[in-house]
Amino acid sequence: MSRETLYQIAVLVSLVAFLALRAYYRRKTGTLELNLSSSRDSARMRVLLLILGVLALGLLLWLINPSWMSWFALALPEWLRWSGFALVIAGLALLSWAHQTLSASFSGNLEIREQHKLVTNGPYRWIRHPIYAAIILWSAGLALITANWFIAFIPLAFALFFILRVPDEEKMMVEAFGDEYRDYMKRTGRFWTW
């Protein structure tokens, strides 16, 4: 078995784990269906989905045969590519922890639902948006494992989307939770602990 095959297996396992985690928690909270019409950021979400669709096609091509994407290859040392798998694991662990902590307060759309409450425990004790941080970590890990600059646009697309989305999300949270959320913002980081 070649090294590239091992990287392909690592990426495939990473994708399956991510999709399984997201599906599990979205199903558990009744948010499995993505309803763009009820989200405050539906236009932005549609653009992200289109961009991610194109980038996912590149990832799929790489998974089938990395040589098909060889013109985008980066010469990364093996240790750096495997450190991508460590990022994937860290991202998946944070994703699971954040979803578990949020429980019924999770929504994939920018909306306040009836059962929402302000969650400030678990990873939310330090980070206001740990799910976003987890997705960025996970996708950055994929980019390192594949050693492909085309696939490296996936974490960049996620990061740009989250950076644009968060001000609207935080405005919505301030509208819903007032000073409690403003105080929470003062003692936590947006995506990281600082």
C-alpha positions, 0 to 999 in steps of 0.5 A, a space after each residue: 500500500 502506497 503512502 498516498 493510499 494511506 492519506 486517501 484512507 485518512 481523508 475518507 475516514 475524516 470525511 465520514 466521521 465529520 458527516 456522521 457527527 454532523 448528521 447525528 447531532 442535527 438529527 438529534 436536534 431536529 435540524 437535519 434538513 437545511 432550511 435556507 428560507 428561514 435563515 437570516 443569512 440564506 443568500 450567504 449560505 447559498 454562495 458558500 454551498 456553491 463554493 464548497 460544492 466546487 471545492 468538494 468536487 476537487 476533494 472527490 477527484 483527489 480521493 479517487 485518484 490524487 494524480 488527477 489533482 497533481 497540478 495543485 500538489 504541494 511538496 509537504 513533508 510527511 510529518 506535516 501531512 500527518 499533523 493534518 490528521 491530528 488537526 482533524 482529530 482535534 477538530 472532530 473532538 471539539 465539534 462533538 463536545 460543542 454539539 453535545 454541550 449545545 444540545 437542543 440550542 443548536 441550529 444550523 440557521 441564523 435563528 432563535 428557536 423557542 427552546 434556545 438558551 444561552 449556553 456558557 459551559 463546556 467549550 462555550 466557557 472560552 469560545 463563543 463559536 467552537 463549532 466554527 473553530 472545529 470546522 476550520 480545524 477539521 478542514 485545515 487538517 484535510 488540506 494538510 493531509 492532501 497536500 493540495 492547494 486547491 483543497 486548501 481553499 476549503 478551510 479558507 471558504 469556511 473561515 470567510 463564511 464564518 467571519 462574515 456570518 458571526 457579526 449577524 449571529 452575535 447581533 441576533 444573540 444580543 437581541 435575544 439575550 441582551 446584557 447577558 450576552 454582552 457580558 459573555 462576549 467580554 469574557 470569551 474569544 470569538 473563535 479562539 480563547 483570546 
